[in-house]
Amino acid sequence: MHQLITDGDFKAGFEAGFRAIRGKVAALPAYPAAPATKANMTPYLMGVRKGIERATGKSIDEITG
């Protein structure tokens, strides 16, 4: 059964971002505290960003150039 993910779910976004880089079998690190939501973003998207940053060890700005 599929689980519904809401835009306000930072933890689900963090997991999605982390697993997109490291894969499903990688151990998931502890969830960071949810940062303040930026303009035009949702907590879920902020979580995806943080997950990618944690998986790569770089900030999003370094990755995107």
Phi, psi and omega per residue, in radians:
M1 nan 2.400 3.138
H2 -1.461 2.502 3.121
Q3 -1.733 2.331 3.123
L4 -1.341 2.278 3.122
I5 -1.911 2.249 3.124
T6 -1.669 2.823 3.124
D7 -1.121 -0.339 -3.095
G8 -1.616 0.199 -3.043
D9 -1.737 1.537 -3.127
F10 -1.069 -0.760 -3.090
K11 -1.095 -0.721 3.111
A12 -1.134 -0.673 3.085
G13 -1.136 -0.729 3.106
F14 -1.051 -0.810 -3.140
E15 -1.109 -0.745 3.136
A16 -1.090 -0.771 3.127
G17 -1.140 -0.761 -3.132
F18 -1.134 -0.809 -3.104
R19 -1.248 -0.431 3.076
A20 -1.117 -0.545 -3.136
I21 -1.607 -0.840 -3.014
R22 -1.625 -0.287 -3.133
G23 1.644 2.952 -3.051
K24 -1.257 -0.472 -3.054
V25 -1.507 -0.192 3.132
A26 -1.197 2.488 3.102
A27 -1.175 2.290 -3.130
L28 -1.423 2.209 3.129
P29 -1.286 3.038 3.099
A30 -1.081 2.513 3.128
Y31 -1.253 2.335 3.062
P32 -1.366 2.915 3.056
A33 -1.169 2.482 -3.138
A34 -1.224 2.200 3.119
P35 -1.363 2.993 3.054
A36 -1.113 2.434 -3.117
T37 -1.320 2.233 3.128
K38 -1.366 2.887 3.105
A39 -1.062 2.500 3.130
N40 1.092 0.403 3.119
M41 -2.215 2.859 3.008
T42 -2.079 2.855 3.063
P43 -0.987 -0.622 3.103
Y44 -1.066 -0.842 3.140
L45 -1.143 -0.601 3.058
M46 -1.126 -0.653 3.078
G47 -1.125 -0.720 3.091
V48 -1.039 -0.796 3.119
R49 -1.022 -0.839 -3.120
K50 -1.138 -0.646 3.103
G51 -1.106 -0.739 3.105
I52 -1.146 -0.745 3.110
E53 -1.060 -0.763 -3.130
R54 -1.161 -0.675 -3.107
A55 -1.226 -0.588 -3.105
T56 -1.662 -0.370 -3.086
G57 1.358 0.247 3.140
K58 -2.243 2.767 3.060
S59 -1.369 2.764 3.117
I60 -1.027 -0.643 -3.136
D61 -1.100 -0.636 3.083
E62 -1.201 -0.638 -3.109
I63 -1.251 -0.787 -3.061
T64 -1.466 -0.262 3.074
G65 1.504 nan nan
